[in-house]
Amino acid sequence: MGVAFLVGPELIRADVEHVREPGMDPKDITKKAQLVLRRWIEHYQPDVLAVEQAFFAQSRRSHHLRRVIKAVADLATAKRLPVQMYPPPIVRRLICQQGRPTRIAVARIIATEYFPWLRLYYEKEAQKSWWRKHYWTHLFDAIAVGLACHDQAGPRQRVRRAA
């Protein structure tokens, strides 16, 4: 799960949190995602929670992802945080205004135009073959959703993204 905390357009912290391990029960994954998110919320005290929506309805994994996203939204509601949901194509098009808005294209733009210190993470992802599992793209997805939320919310919002 990618997680990013922004104050306005400034990236304060971003990371990839491990919420799933092999053989883990889906309910335990949901609980762990809430635990991780609760820790971030308590530490950074965001004004809004920006979440990327599950997009591929045919994917077997998307059922579990939707469950995690619902758990994230439920936690935000319990913490009285507004939740903004963003579909991946909208977020990607916002960041990648020219060319094909793929995950790796978004990662490249974020690492070169927004936050150059993330270039090393982008380069690790760019070297992988397309069929290999990508790790750091979750981080870039989180940042992209945070930037999308900032773009809609205005400059004074503190933004936090999960899932």
Secondary structure, 3 states (H helix, E strand, C coil): CEEEEEECCEEEEEEECCCCCCCCCHHHHHHHHHHHHHHHHHHHCCCEEEEECCCCCCCHHHHHHHHHHHHHHHHHHHCCCCEEEECHHHHHHHHCCCCCCCHHHHHHHHHHHHCHHHHHHHHHHHCCCCCCCCCCHHHHHHHHHHHHHHHHHCCCCEEEEEC
